[in-house]
Amino acid sequence: MSLKIKIGLIMSALVVLVLVLFGGILYFSQRRVIHEQERLRHATIAESLAQVAEESLLSGDDFALINYTFKLKRNSALSAAYVFDGEKYLSHTDKQFVRISTAVPQEFSAPDDEALSKEITVGGRKYLVRAVFSKKAAMAETELARDRIFAEILKVSLLVFLASLAAAYYFALSVAAPMVNLSAAAREVGKGNFSVEVKTSPRAGAGD
């Protein structure tokens, strides 16, 4: 195997190692960001529902609260959301529960689901605002986001690898050529030809 091929392979292996390490670090850091964003989005939904509930109760506009709560179903990870006044559901993502009287509100959640609850007080009366998020649906959404990130990292890594291969080949040629010349000169000296000279590049430094 020629020297330039060996140097090219070593450079390519180093590039692959760096790309794998960098890609892995980037991928796992983005996973944490995605999970943080998902938790923040859930908290924002629950907080927004509490704000709308408070405004609707102050204005006496139950219709706006009911519509807003029902539209929350567009969020695929949301299992249920409701506003409970201690006796009945003032609003619910499932309209069949609206104004249904019950002593205790249902959980509407599996053991691993995320339930965010907040108690608000309007006119001296307490109301329970709750949003329940399906862990299974949330994981499916984050998996899709991670897959998109992985695909982007893979594409960028491939482009960098191809560019690095070209750079490694050029570097191997530039390093191997003078070494080959030096080796040939050494063989001539070994044969007793002490007049042989090694030509250096005009761009080489004084100590090259």
PyMOL CGO cylinders between C-alpha atoms (Angstrom):
from pymol import cmd
from pymol.cgo import CYLINDER

trace = [
    CYLINDER, 0.00, 0.00, 0.00, 1.48, 3.33, -1.02, 0.3, 1, 1, 1, 1, 1, 1,
    CYLINDER, 1.48, 3.33, -1.02, 2.30, 6.03, 1.50, 0.3, 1, 1, 1, 1, 1, 1,
    CYLINDER, 2.30, 6.03, 1.50, -0.27, 8.49, 0.16, 0.3, 1, 1, 1, 1, 1, 1,
    CYLINDER, -0.27, 8.49, 0.16, -3.02, 5.89, 0.46, 0.3, 1, 1, 1, 1, 1, 1,
    CYLINDER, -3.02, 5.89, 0.46, -2.04, 5.15, 4.06, 0.3, 1, 1, 1, 1, 1, 1,
    CYLINDER, -2.04, 5.15, 4.06, -2.02, 8.86, 4.94, 0.3, 1, 1, 1, 1, 1, 1,
    CYLINDER, -2.02, 8.86, 4.94, -5.36, 9.33, 3.17, 0.3, 1, 1, 1, 1, 1, 1,
    CYLINDER, -5.36, 9.33, 3.17, -6.92, 6.43, 5.09, 0.3, 1, 1, 1, 1, 1, 1,
    CYLINDER, -6.92, 6.43, 5.09, -5.61, 7.72, 8.43, 0.3, 1, 1, 1, 1, 1, 1,
    CYLINDER, -5.61, 7.72, 8.43, -6.98, 11.20, 7.71, 0.3, 1, 1, 1, 1, 1, 1,
    CYLINDER, -6.98, 11.20, 7.71, -10.33, 9.76, 6.62, 0.3, 1, 1, 1, 1, 1, 1,
    CYLINDER, -10.33, 9.76, 6.62, -10.55, 7.64, 9.77, 0.3, 1, 1, 1, 1, 1, 1,
    CYLINDER, -10.55, 7.64, 9.77, -9.85, 10.70, 11.93, 0.3, 1, 1, 1, 1, 1, 1,
    CYLINDER, -9.85, 10.70, 11.93, -12.54, 12.66, 10.10, 0.3, 1, 1, 1, 1, 1, 1,
    CYLINDER, -12.54, 12.66, 10.10, -15.07, 9.84, 10.61, 0.3, 1, 1, 1, 1, 1, 1,
    CYLINDER, -15.07, 9.84, 10.61, -14.20, 9.67, 14.31, 0.3, 1, 1, 1, 1, 1, 1,
    CYLINDER, -14.20, 9.67, 14.31, -14.66, 13.42, 14.73, 0.3, 1, 1, 1, 1, 1, 1,
    CYLINDER, -14.66, 13.42, 14.73, -17.95, 13.36, 12.80, 0.3, 1, 1, 1, 1, 1, 1,
    CYLINDER, -17.95, 13.36, 12.80, -19.31, 10.47, 14.89, 0.3, 1, 1, 1, 1, 1, 1,
    CYLINDER, -19.31, 10.47, 14.89, -18.35, 12.17, 18.16, 0.3, 1, 1, 1, 1, 1, 1,
    CYLINDER, -18.35, 12.17, 18.16, -19.68, 15.57, 17.10, 0.3, 1, 1, 1, 1, 1, 1,
    CYLINDER, -19.68, 15.57, 17.10, -22.86, 14.10, 15.61, 0.3, 1, 1, 1, 1, 1, 1,
    CYLINDER, -22.86, 14.10, 15.61, -23.53, 12.04, 18.74, 0.3, 1, 1, 1, 1, 1, 1,
    CYLINDER, -23.53, 12.04, 18.74, -23.01, 15.01, 21.05, 0.3, 1, 1, 1, 1, 1, 1,
    CYLINDER, -23.01, 15.01, 21.05, -25.25, 17.20, 18.88, 0.3, 1, 1, 1, 1, 1, 1,
    CYLINDER, -25.25, 17.20, 18.88, -27.96, 14.54, 18.61, 0.3, 1, 1, 1, 1, 1, 1,
    CYLINDER, -27.96, 14.54, 18.61, -28.20, 13.86, 22.36, 0.3, 1, 1, 1, 1, 1, 1,
    CYLINDER, -28.20, 13.86, 22.36, -28.06, 17.56, 23.22, 0.3, 1, 1, 1, 1, 1, 1,
    CYLINDER, -28.06, 17.56, 23.22, -30.92, 18.20, 20.79, 0.3, 1, 1, 1, 1, 1, 1,
    CYLINDER, -30.92, 18.20, 20.79, -32.88, 15.39, 22.42, 0.3, 1, 1, 1, 1, 1, 1,
    CYLINDER, -32.88, 15.39, 22.42, -32.71, 17.23, 25.73, 0.3, 1, 1, 1, 1, 1, 1,
    CYLINDER, -32.71, 17.23, 25.73, -33.77, 20.45, 24.04, 0.3, 1, 1, 1, 1, 1, 1,
    CYLINDER, -33.77, 20.45, 24.04, -36.77, 18.70, 22.46, 0.3, 1, 1, 1, 1, 1, 1,
    CYLINDER, -36.77, 18.70, 22.46, -37.89, 17.28, 25.81, 0.3, 1, 1, 1, 1, 1, 1,
    CYLINDER, -37.89, 17.28, 25.81, -37.53, 20.67, 27.46, 0.3, 1, 1, 1, 1, 1, 1,
    CYLINDER, -37.53, 20.67, 27.46, -39.53, 22.32, 24.70, 0.3, 1, 1, 1, 1, 1, 1,
    CYLINDER, -39.53, 22.32, 24.70, -42.24, 19.66, 25.01, 0.3, 1, 1, 1, 1, 1, 1,
    CYLINDER, -42.24, 19.66, 25.01, -42.58, 20.23, 28.76, 0.3, 1, 1, 1, 1, 1, 1,
    CYLINDER, -42.58, 20.23, 28.76, -42.63, 23.98, 28.25, 0.3, 1, 1, 1, 1, 1, 1,
    CYLINDER, -42.63, 23.98, 28.25, -45.34, 23.65, 25.59, 0.3, 1, 1, 1, 1, 1, 1,
    CYLINDER, -45.34, 23.65, 25.59, -47.50, 21.56, 27.92, 0.3, 1, 1, 1, 1, 1, 1,
    CYLINDER, -47.50, 21.56, 27.92, -47.06, 24.06, 30.75, 0.3, 1, 1, 1, 1, 1, 1,
    CYLINDER, -47.06, 24.06, 30.75, -47.96, 26.91, 28.38, 0.3, 1, 1, 1, 1, 1, 1,
    CYLINDER, -47.96, 26.91, 28.38, -51.16, 25.15, 27.28, 0.3, 1, 1, 1, 1, 1, 1,
    CYLINDER, -51.16, 25.15, 27.28, -52.24, 24.58, 30.89, 0.3, 1, 1, 1, 1, 1, 1,
    CYLINDER, -52.24, 24.58, 30.89, -51.40, 28.16, 31.86, 0.3, 1, 1, 1, 1, 1, 1,
    CYLINDER, -51.40, 28.16, 31.86, -53.25, 29.58, 28.84, 0.3, 1, 1, 1, 1, 1, 1,
    CYLINDER, -53.25, 29.58, 28.84, -56.35, 27.56, 29.72, 0.3, 1, 1, 1, 1, 1, 1,
    CYLINDER, -56.35, 27.56, 29.72, -56.22, 28.94, 33.26, 0.3, 1, 1, 1, 1, 1, 1,
    CYLINDER, -56.22, 28.94, 33.26, -55.96, 32.51, 31.95, 0.3, 1, 1, 1, 1, 1, 1,
    CYLINDER, -55.96, 32.51, 31.95, -58.86, 32.06, 29.51, 0.3, 1, 1, 1, 1, 1, 1,
    CYLINDER, -58.86, 32.06, 29.51, -60.93, 30.47, 32.28, 0.3, 1, 1, 1, 1, 1, 1,
    CYLINDER, -60.93, 30.47, 32.28, -60.28, 33.39, 34.62, 0.3, 1, 1, 1, 1, 1, 1,
    CYLINDER, -60.28, 33.39, 34.62, -61.13, 35.97, 31.94, 0.3, 1, 1, 1, 1, 1, 1,
    CYLINDER, -61.13, 35.97, 31.94, -64.29, 34.09, 30.91, 0.3, 1, 1, 1, 1, 1, 1,
    CYLINDER, -64.29, 34.09, 30.91, -65.49, 33.74, 34.48, 0.3, 1, 1, 1, 1, 1, 1,
    CYLINDER, -65.49, 33.74, 34.48, -64.92, 37.44, 35.14, 0.3, 1, 1, 1, 1, 1, 1,
    CYLINDER, -64.92, 37.44, 35.14, -66.82, 38.40, 32.00, 0.3, 1, 1, 1, 1, 1, 1,
    CYLINDER, -66.82, 38.40, 32.00, -69.46, 35.71, 32.37, 0.3, 1, 1, 1, 1, 1, 1,
    CYLINDER, -69.46, 35.71, 32.37, -68.72, 34.39, 28.86, 0.3, 1, 1, 1, 1, 1, 1,
    CYLINDER, -68.72, 34.39, 28.86, -68.92, 30.60, 29.23, 0.3, 1, 1, 1, 1, 1, 1,
    CYLINDER, -68.92, 30.60, 29.23, -69.21, 30.11, 25.47, 0.3, 1, 1, 1, 1, 1, 1,
    CYLINDER, -69.21, 30.11, 25.47, -65.70, 31.48, 24.81, 0.3, 1, 1, 1, 1, 1, 1,
    CYLINDER, -65.70, 31.48, 24.81, -64.24, 29.17, 27.46, 0.3, 1, 1, 1, 1, 1, 1,
    CYLINDER, -64.24, 29.17, 27.46, -66.06, 26.12, 26.09, 0.3, 1, 1, 1, 1, 1, 1,
    CYLINDER, -66.06, 26.12, 26.09, -64.89, 26.82, 22.53, 0.3, 1, 1, 1, 1, 1, 1,
    CYLINDER, -64.89, 26.82, 22.53, -61.31, 27.48, 23.59, 0.3, 1, 1, 1, 1, 1, 1,
    CYLINDER, -61.31, 27.48, 23.59, -61.14, 24.26, 25.62, 0.3, 1, 1, 1, 1, 1, 1,
    CYLINDER, -61.14, 24.26, 25.62, -62.65, 22.20, 22.82, 0.3, 1, 1, 1, 1, 1, 1,
    CYLINDER, -62.65, 22.20, 22.82, -60.12, 23.57, 20.31, 0.3, 1, 1, 1, 1, 1, 1,
    CYLINDER, -60.12, 23.57, 20.31, -57.28, 22.33, 22.50, 0.3, 1, 1, 1, 1, 1, 1,
    CYLINDER, -57.28, 22.33, 22.50, -58.04, 18.85, 21.11, 0.3, 1, 1, 1, 1, 1, 1,
    CYLINDER, -58.04, 18.85, 21.11, -55.96, 19.87, 18.09, 0.3, 1, 1, 1, 1, 1, 1,
    CYLINDER, -55.96, 19.87, 18.09, -52.93, 19.11, 20.23, 0.3, 1, 1, 1, 1, 1, 1,
    CYLINDER, -52.93, 19.11, 20.23, -52.38, 15.40, 19.59, 0.3, 1, 1, 1, 1, 1, 1,
    CYLINDER, -52.38, 15.40, 19.59, -50.61, 14.84, 22.92, 0.3, 1, 1, 1, 1, 1, 1,
    CYLINDER, -50.61, 14.84, 22.92, -53.51, 16.29, 24.95, 0.3, 1, 1, 1, 1, 1, 1,
    CYLINDER, -53.51, 16.29, 24.95, -55.75, 13.57, 26.37, 0.3, 1, 1, 1, 1, 1, 1,
    CYLINDER, -55.75, 13.57, 26.37, -58.16, 15.87, 28.20, 0.3, 1, 1, 1, 1, 1, 1,
    CYLINDER, -58.16, 15.87, 28.20, -58.50, 19.39, 29.53, 0.3, 1, 1, 1, 1, 1, 1,
    CYLINDER, -58.50, 19.39, 29.53, -61.25, 20.89, 31.62, 0.3, 1, 1, 1, 1, 1, 1,
    CYLINDER, -61.25, 20.89, 31.62, -62.35, 23.56, 34.09, 0.3, 1, 1, 1, 1, 1, 1,
    CYLINDER, -62.35, 23.56, 34.09, -64.22, 22.25, 37.15, 0.3, 1, 1, 1, 1, 1, 1,
    CYLINDER, -64.22, 22.25, 37.15, -66.09, 24.46, 39.62, 0.3, 1, 1, 1, 1, 1, 1,
    CYLINDER, -66.09, 24.46, 39.62, -66.47, 21.84, 42.35, 0.3, 1, 1, 1, 1, 1, 1,
    CYLINDER, -66.47, 21.84, 42.35, -69.87, 20.68, 41.11, 0.3, 1, 1, 1, 1, 1, 1,
    CYLINDER, -69.87, 20.68, 41.11, -69.70, 20.43, 37.33, 0.3, 1, 1, 1, 1, 1, 1,
    CYLINDER, -69.70, 20.43, 37.33, -67.43, 20.83, 34.31, 0.3, 1, 1, 1, 1, 1, 1,
    CYLINDER, -67.43, 20.83, 34.31, -67.67, 24.39, 33.03, 0.3, 1, 1, 1, 1, 1, 1,
    CYLINDER, -67.67, 24.39, 33.03, -65.70, 23.34, 29.94, 0.3, 1, 1, 1, 1, 1, 1,
    CYLINDER, -65.70, 23.34, 29.94, -64.10, 20.19, 28.61, 0.3, 1, 1, 1, 1, 1, 1,
    CYLINDER, -64.10, 20.19, 28.61, -62.25, 18.99, 25.51, 0.3, 1, 1, 1, 1, 1, 1,
    CYLINDER, -62.25, 18.99, 25.51, -65.06, 16.42, 25.22, 0.3, 1, 1, 1, 1, 1, 1,
    CYLINDER, -65.06, 16.42, 25.22, -68.27, 18.43, 24.91, 0.3, 1, 1, 1, 1, 1, 1,
    CYLINDER, -68.27, 18.43, 24.91, -70.42, 15.62, 26.35, 0.3, 1, 1, 1, 1, 1, 1,
    CYLINDER, -70.42, 15.62, 26.35, -68.96, 16.39, 29.78, 0.3, 1, 1, 1, 1, 1, 1,
    CYLINDER, -68.96, 16.39, 29.78, -69.76, 20.13, 29.70, 0.3, 1, 1, 1, 1, 1, 1,
    CYLINDER, -69.76, 20.13, 29.70, -72.07, 21.10, 32.56, 0.3, 1, 1, 1, 1, 1, 1,
    CYLINDER, -72.07, 21.10, 32.56, -72.21, 17.48, 33.74, 0.3, 1, 1, 1, 1, 1, 1,
    CYLINDER, -72.21, 17.48, 33.74, -72.50, 17.46, 37.54, 0.3, 1, 1, 1, 1, 1, 1,
    CYLINDER, -72.50, 17.46, 37.54, -70.11, 15.29, 39.54, 0.3, 1, 1, 1, 1, 1, 1,
    CYLINDER, -70.11, 15.29, 39.54, -68.76, 15.42, 43.06, 0.3, 1, 1, 1, 1, 1, 1,
    CYLINDER, -68.76, 15.42, 43.06, -65.19, 14.61, 42.01, 0.3, 1, 1, 1, 1, 1, 1,
    CYLINDER, -65.19, 14.61, 42.01, -63.70, 15.21, 38.54, 0.3, 1, 1, 1, 1, 1, 1,
    CYLINDER, -63.70, 15.21, 38.54, -62.38, 12.19, 36.64, 0.3, 1, 1, 1, 1, 1, 1,
    CYLINDER, -62.38, 12.19, 36.64, -58.63, 11.83, 36.17, 0.3, 1, 1, 1, 1, 1, 1,
    CYLINDER, -58.63, 11.83, 36.17, -58.82, 11.08, 32.41, 0.3, 1, 1, 1, 1, 1, 1,
    CYLINDER, -58.82, 11.08, 32.41, -55.24, 9.85, 32.58, 0.3, 1, 1, 1, 1, 1, 1,
    CYLINDER, -55.24, 9.85, 32.58, -53.15, 6.70, 32.48, 0.3, 1, 1, 1, 1, 1, 1,
    CYLINDER, -53.15, 6.70, 32.48, -50.56, 6.07, 35.24, 0.3, 1, 1, 1, 1, 1, 1,
    CYLINDER, -50.56, 6.07, 35.24, -47.67, 7.48, 33.16, 0.3, 1, 1, 1, 1, 1, 1,
    CYLINDER, -47.67, 7.48, 33.16, -49.54, 10.47, 31.73, 0.3, 1, 1, 1, 1, 1, 1,
    CYLINDER, -49.54, 10.47, 31.73, -48.64, 14.03, 32.68, 0.3, 1, 1, 1, 1, 1, 1,
    CYLINDER, -48.64, 14.03, 32.68, -51.40, 15.96, 34.47, 0.3, 1, 1, 1, 1, 1, 1,
    CYLINDER, -51.40, 15.96, 34.47, -50.93, 19.69, 35.03, 0.3, 1, 1, 1, 1, 1, 1,
    CYLINDER, -50.93, 19.69, 35.03, -53.40, 21.25, 37.45, 0.3, 1, 1, 1, 1, 1, 1,
    CYLINDER, -53.40, 21.25, 37.45, -53.92, 24.79, 38.65, 0.3, 1, 1, 1, 1, 1, 1,
    CYLINDER, -53.92, 24.79, 38.65, -56.43, 26.25, 41.06, 0.3, 1, 1, 1, 1, 1, 1,
    CYLINDER, -56.43, 26.25, 41.06, -57.79, 29.71, 40.33, 0.3, 1, 1, 1, 1, 1, 1,
    CYLINDER, -57.79, 29.71, 40.33, -60.03, 31.90, 42.45, 0.3, 1, 1, 1, 1, 1, 1,
    CYLINDER, -60.03, 31.90, 42.45, -62.63, 34.17, 40.88, 0.3, 1, 1, 1, 1, 1, 1,
    CYLINDER, -62.63, 34.17, 40.88, -65.19, 36.08, 42.90, 0.3, 1, 1, 1, 1, 1, 1,
    CYLINDER, -65.19, 36.08, 42.90, -64.19, 34.22, 46.04, 0.3, 1, 1, 1, 1, 1, 1,
    CYLINDER, -64.19, 34.22, 46.04, -64.88, 30.83, 44.45, 0.3, 1, 1, 1, 1, 1, 1,
    CYLINDER, -64.88, 30.83, 44.45, -62.23, 28.26, 43.60, 0.3, 1, 1, 1, 1, 1, 1,
    CYLINDER, -62.23, 28.26, 43.60, -61.99, 26.50, 40.24, 0.3, 1, 1, 1, 1, 1, 1,
    CYLINDER, -61.99, 26.50, 40.24, -59.80, 23.61, 39.14, 0.3, 1, 1, 1, 1, 1, 1,
    CYLINDER, -59.80, 23.61, 39.14, -58.07, 23.86, 35.76, 0.3, 1, 1, 1, 1, 1, 1,
    CYLINDER, -58.07, 23.86, 35.76, -56.44, 20.65, 34.53, 0.3, 1, 1, 1, 1, 1, 1,
    CYLINDER, -56.44, 20.65, 34.53, -54.70, 19.52, 31.35, 0.3, 1, 1, 1, 1, 1, 1,
    CYLINDER, -54.70, 19.52, 31.35, -53.74, 15.87, 30.87, 0.3, 1, 1, 1, 1, 1, 1,
    CYLINDER, -53.74, 15.87, 30.87, -51.11, 14.89, 28.31, 0.3, 1, 1, 1, 1, 1, 1,
    CYLINDER, -51.11, 14.89, 28.31, -50.65, 11.39, 26.96, 0.3, 1, 1, 1, 1, 1, 1,
    CYLINDER, -50.65, 11.39, 26.96, -47.09, 10.19, 27.50, 0.3, 1, 1, 1, 1, 1, 1,
    CYLINDER, -47.09, 10.19, 27.50, -47.40, 7.78, 24.56, 0.3, 1, 1, 1, 1, 1, 1,
    CYLINDER, -47.40, 7.78, 24.56, -48.54, 10.51, 22.14, 0.3, 1, 1, 1, 1, 1, 1,
    CYLINDER, -48.54, 10.51, 22.14, -45.92, 12.95, 23.45, 0.3, 1, 1, 1, 1, 1, 1,
    CYLINDER, -45.92, 12.95, 23.45, -43.19, 10.35, 22.94, 0.3, 1, 1, 1, 1, 1, 1,
    CYLINDER, -43.19, 10.35, 22.94, -44.39, 9.75, 19.38, 0.3, 1, 1, 1, 1, 1, 1,
    CYLINDER, -44.39, 9.75, 19.38, -44.11, 13.47, 18.65, 0.3, 1, 1, 1, 1, 1, 1,
    CYLINDER, -44.11, 13.47, 18.65, -40.62, 13.71, 20.14, 0.3, 1, 1, 1, 1, 1, 1,
    CYLINDER, -40.62, 13.71, 20.14, -39.55, 10.62, 18.19, 0.3, 1, 1, 1, 1, 1, 1,
    CYLINDER, -39.55, 10.62, 18.19, -40.59, 12.30, 14.95, 0.3, 1, 1, 1, 1, 1, 1,
    CYLINDER, -40.59, 12.30, 14.95, -38.65, 15.43, 15.92, 0.3, 1, 1, 1, 1, 1, 1,
    CYLINDER, -38.65, 15.43, 15.92, -35.59, 13.35, 16.79, 0.3, 1, 1, 1, 1, 1, 1,
    CYLINDER, -35.59, 13.35, 16.79, -35.82, 11.49, 13.48, 0.3, 1, 1, 1, 1, 1, 1,
    CYLINDER, -35.82, 11.49, 13.48, -35.83, 14.79, 11.60, 0.3, 1, 1, 1, 1, 1, 1,
    CYLINDER, -35.83, 14.79, 11.60, -32.80, 16.01, 13.55, 0.3, 1, 1, 1, 1, 1, 1,
    CYLINDER, -32.80, 16.01, 13.55, -30.96, 12.72, 12.93, 0.3, 1, 1, 1, 1, 1, 1,
    CYLINDER, -30.96, 12.72, 12.93, -31.66, 12.97, 9.19, 0.3, 1, 1, 1, 1, 1, 1,
    CYLINDER, -31.66, 12.97, 9.19, -30.32, 16.53, 9.10, 0.3, 1, 1, 1, 1, 1, 1,
    CYLINDER, -30.32, 16.53, 9.10, -27.19, 15.57, 11.04, 0.3, 1, 1, 1, 1, 1, 1,
    CYLINDER, -27.19, 15.57, 11.04, -26.66, 12.62, 8.70, 0.3, 1, 1, 1, 1, 1, 1,
    CYLINDER, -26.66, 12.62, 8.70, -26.93, 14.79, 5.59, 0.3, 1, 1, 1, 1, 1, 1,
    CYLINDER, -26.93, 14.79, 5.59, -24.56, 17.43, 6.92, 0.3, 1, 1, 1, 1, 1, 1,
    CYLINDER, -24.56, 17.43, 6.92, -22.10, 14.76, 8.09, 0.3, 1, 1, 1, 1, 1, 1,
    CYLINDER, -22.10, 14.76, 8.09, -22.11, 13.14, 4.66, 0.3, 1, 1, 1, 1, 1, 1,
    CYLINDER, -22.11, 13.14, 4.66, -21.33, 16.44, 2.95, 0.3, 1, 1, 1, 1, 1, 1,
    CYLINDER, -21.33, 16.44, 2.95, -18.54, 17.17, 5.44, 0.3, 1, 1, 1, 1, 1, 1,
    CYLINDER, -18.54, 17.17, 5.44, -17.15, 13.65, 4.98, 0.3, 1, 1, 1, 1, 1, 1,
    CYLINDER, -17.15, 13.65, 4.98, -17.03, 13.97, 1.19, 0.3, 1, 1, 1, 1, 1, 1,
    CYLINDER, -17.03, 13.97, 1.19, -15.32, 17.36, 1.45, 0.3, 1, 1, 1, 1, 1, 1,
    CYLINDER, -15.32, 17.36, 1.45, -12.90, 15.92, 4.01, 0.3, 1, 1, 1, 1, 1, 1,
    CYLINDER, -12.90, 15.92, 4.01, -12.06, 13.01, 1.70, 0.3, 1, 1, 1, 1, 1, 1,
    CYLINDER, -12.06, 13.01, 1.70, -11.02, 15.45, -1.00, 0.3, 1, 1, 1, 1, 1, 1,
    CYLINDER, -11.02, 15.45, -1.00, -8.98, 17.46, 1.52, 0.3, 1, 1, 1, 1, 1, 1,
    CYLINDER, -8.98, 17.46, 1.52, -7.37, 14.29, 2.90, 0.3, 1, 1, 1, 1, 1, 1,
    CYLINDER, -7.37, 14.29, 2.90, -6.39, 13.13, -0.59, 0.3, 1, 1, 1, 1, 1, 1,
    CYLINDER, -6.39, 13.13, -0.59, -4.80, 16.50, -1.35, 0.3, 1, 1, 1, 1, 1, 1,
    CYLINDER, -4.80, 16.50, -1.35, -3.01, 16.50, 2.01, 0.3, 1, 1, 1, 1, 1, 1,
    CYLINDER, -3.01, 16.50, 2.01, -1.75, 12.94, 1.44, 0.3, 1, 1, 1, 1, 1, 1,
    CYLINDER, -1.75, 12.94, 1.44, -0.34, 13.90, -1.93, 0.3, 1, 1, 1, 1, 1, 1,
    CYLINDER, -0.34, 13.90, -1.93, 1.37, 17.00, -0.55, 0.3, 1, 1, 1, 1, 1, 1,
    CYLINDER, 1.37, 17.00, -0.55, 2.93, 15.05, 2.34, 0.3, 1, 1, 1, 1, 1, 1,
    CYLINDER, 2.93, 15.05, 2.34, 3.79, 11.84, 0.49, 0.3, 1, 1, 1, 1, 1, 1,
    CYLINDER, 3.79, 11.84, 0.49, 5.46, 13.41, -2.57, 0.3, 1, 1, 1, 1, 1, 1,
    CYLINDER, 5.46, 13.41, -2.57, 8.49, 14.95, -0.76, 0.3, 1, 1, 1, 1, 1, 1,
    CYLINDER, 8.49, 14.95, -0.76, 8.81, 11.86, 1.43, 0.3, 1, 1, 1, 1, 1, 1,
    CYLINDER, 8.81, 11.86, 1.43, 8.94, 9.65, -1.67, 0.3, 1, 1, 1, 1, 1, 1,
    CYLINDER, 8.94, 9.65, -1.67, 11.61, 11.93, -3.15, 0.3, 1, 1, 1, 1, 1, 1,
    CYLINDER, 11.61, 11.93, -3.15, 13.60, 11.76, 0.09, 0.3, 1, 1, 1, 1, 1, 1,
    CYLINDER, 13.60, 11.76, 0.09, 13.32, 7.97, 0.18, 0.3, 1, 1, 1, 1, 1, 1,
    CYLINDER, 13.32, 7.97, 0.18, 14.55, 7.71, -3.41, 0.3, 1, 1, 1, 1, 1, 1,
    CYLINDER, 14.55, 7.71, -3.41, 17.49, 9.98, -2.60, 0.3, 1, 1, 1, 1, 1, 1,
    CYLINDER, 17.49, 9.98, -2.60, 18.33, 7.88, 0.43, 0.3, 1, 1, 1, 1, 1, 1,
    CYLINDER, 18.33, 7.88, 0.43, 18.47, 4.77, -1.74, 0.3, 1, 1, 1, 1, 1, 1,
    CYLINDER, 18.47, 4.77, -1.74, 20.85, 6.55, -4.11, 0.3, 1, 1, 1, 1, 1, 1,
    CYLINDER, 20.85, 6.55, -4.11, 23.08, 7.56, -1.21, 0.3, 1, 1, 1, 1, 1, 1,
    CYLINDER, 23.08, 7.56, -1.21, 23.00, 3.95, -0.06, 0.3, 1, 1, 1, 1, 1, 1,
    CYLINDER, 23.00, 3.95, -0.06, 24.34, 2.94, -3.46, 0.3, 1, 1, 1, 1, 1, 1,
    CYLINDER, 24.34, 2.94, -3.46, 27.22, 5.37, -3.07, 0.3, 1, 1, 1, 1, 1, 1,
    CYLINDER, 27.22, 5.37, -3.07, 25.85, 8.21, -5.14, 0.3, 1, 1, 1, 1, 1, 1,
    CYLINDER, 25.85, 8.21, -5.14, 26.61, 11.19, -2.88, 0.3, 1, 1, 1, 1, 1, 1,
    CYLINDER, 26.61, 11.19, -2.88, 25.85, 13.77, -5.54, 0.3, 1, 1, 1, 1, 1, 1,
    CYLINDER, 25.85, 13.77, -5.54, 22.12, 13.24, -5.44, 0.3, 1, 1, 1, 1, 1, 1,
    CYLINDER, 22.12, 13.24, -5.44, 20.02, 16.27, -4.47, 0.3, 1, 1, 1, 1, 1, 1,
    CYLINDER, 20.02, 16.27, -4.47, 16.49, 16.48, -3.09, 0.3, 1, 1, 1, 1, 1, 1,
    CYLINDER, 16.49, 16.48, -3.09, 14.40, 19.23, -4.60, 0.3, 1, 1, 1, 1, 1, 1,
    CYLINDER, 14.40, 19.23, -4.60, 12.13, 21.14, -2.24, 0.3, 1, 1, 1, 1, 1, 1,
    CYLINDER, 12.13, 21.14, -2.24, 9.03, 23.15, -3.00, 0.3, 1, 1, 1, 1, 1, 1,
    CYLINDER, 9.03, 23.15, -3.00, 9.53, 26.90, -3.48, 0.3, 1, 1, 1, 1, 1, 1,
    CYLINDER, 9.53, 26.90, -3.48, 6.80, 27.34, -0.85, 0.3, 1, 1, 1, 1, 1, 1,
    CYLINDER, 6.80, 27.34, -0.85, 8.65, 25.22, 1.73, 0.3, 1, 1, 1, 1, 1, 1,
    CYLINDER, 8.65, 25.22, 1.73, 10.10, 26.93, 4.75, 0.3, 1, 1, 1, 1, 1, 1,
    CYLINDER, 10.10, 26.93, 4.75, 13.82, 27.14, 5.49, 0.3, 1, 1, 1, 1, 1, 1,
    CYLINDER, 13.82, 27.14, 5.49, 13.60, 24.20, 7.86, 0.3, 1, 1, 1, 1, 1, 1,
    CYLINDER, 13.60, 24.20, 7.86, 11.39, 22.00, 5.67, 0.3, 1, 1, 1, 1, 1, 1,
]
cmd.load_cgo(trace, "trace")
